[in-house]
Amino acid sequence: MARKPNTQAKGAAVKAAPEGEKLSGDLVIVTGPEGGRWRTGRQFGPTPVEIPVEHITEDEIKVLLDDPKLSVKPGRAIEPDADKTEEE
């Protein structure tokens, strides 16, 4: 039986939106080893890579979750408040 990917990893961090900004869009945040690692056509290293969920399939998420050298966490994108006006 196929295992469904668990993107809500235990203890996973989720970004908090700063005041005046709204949370939007789910992300998969992947961190790899120091020397880098290629999976699902992407390279992962010590700098976290944020992948919008609409740009990754469930099968790709499963591949990432099954790789013991990768850290995979859920996250949220931060979108500036549309009602905010820029200071000139």
C-alpha positions as CSV (number, residue, x, y, z in Angstrom):
1,M,0.0,0.0,0.0
2,A,1.4,3.4,-1.0
3,R,2.2,5.8,1.8
4,K,0.7,9.3,1.6
5,P,3.3,12.1,1.9
6,N,3.3,13.8,5.3
7,T,4.2,17.4,4.7
8,Q,3.2,18.3,8.2
9,A,6.4,16.9,9.7
10,K,6.5,16.6,13.5
11,G,8.0,19.7,15.0
12,A,8.1,21.5,11.6
13,A,8.4,25.2,11.7
14,V,6.0,27.5,10.0
15,K,6.8,31.1,9.1
16,A,4.9,33.8,11.0
17,A,3.7,36.8,9.0
18,P,5.0,40.1,10.3
19,E,2.4,42.6,11.3
20,G,0.6,44.1,8.3
21,E,1.3,41.1,6.0
22,K,-0.9,38.2,5.1
23,L,0.1,34.5,4.8
24,S,-0.6,33.0,1.5
25,G,0.4,29.9,-0.4
26,D,1.8,26.7,1.0
27,L,5.5,25.8,0.6
28,V,7.6,22.8,1.0
29,I,11.0,23.8,2.5
30,V,13.9,21.5,1.8
31,T,17.4,21.6,3.2
32,G,20.1,19.2,2.1
33,P,23.7,18.3,3.1
34,E,26.7,20.6,2.9
35,G,27.9,19.0,-0.3
36,G,24.5,19.3,-2.0
37,R,22.1,16.6,-3.2
38,W,20.0,16.4,-6.4
39,R,16.4,15.1,-6.2
40,T,13.3,15.7,-8.3
41,G,15.4,17.8,-10.8
42,R,16.4,20.3,-8.1
43,Q,19.6,20.8,-6.1
44,F,19.4,21.0,-2.3
45,G,22.2,22.1,0.1
46,P,22.5,23.8,3.5
47,T,20.5,26.9,2.3
48,P,16.7,26.0,2.6
49,V,14.9,25.8,-0.8
50,E,11.3,26.9,-0.8
51,I,9.1,25.2,-3.3
52,P,5.5,26.3,-3.8
53,V,3.2,23.3,-3.6
54,E,1.7,24.1,-7.0
55,H,5.2,23.5,-8.4
56,I,5.7,20.0,-7.0
57,T,3.8,16.8,-7.3
58,E,2.8,14.4,-4.4
59,D,5.2,11.8,-5.9
60,E,8.0,14.3,-5.8
61,I,7.2,15.2,-2.2
62,K,7.3,11.5,-1.3
63,V,10.8,11.2,-3.0
64,L,12.0,14.1,-0.9
65,L,10.5,12.8,2.4
66,D,12.0,9.3,1.8
67,D,15.5,10.7,1.4
68,P,17.3,10.5,4.8
69,K,19.8,13.2,3.8
70,L,17.1,15.8,3.2
71,S,15.1,17.8,5.8
72,V,11.5,18.5,4.5
73,K,9.2,20.9,6.3
74,P,5.9,22.6,5.5
75,G,5.8,26.4,5.3
76,R,3.8,29.4,4.3
77,A,4.7,32.2,1.9
78,I,4.5,35.7,3.1
79,E,2.7,38.2,0.9
80,P,2.8,41.9,1.5
81,D,-0.6,43.4,2.5
82,A,-2.3,44.7,-0.7
83,D,-3.8,47.6,1.3
84,K,-0.5,49.0,2.3
85,T,0.8,52.1,0.5
86,E,4.4,52.7,-0.2
87,E,6.1,55.6,1.6
88,E,7.7,58.0,-0.9
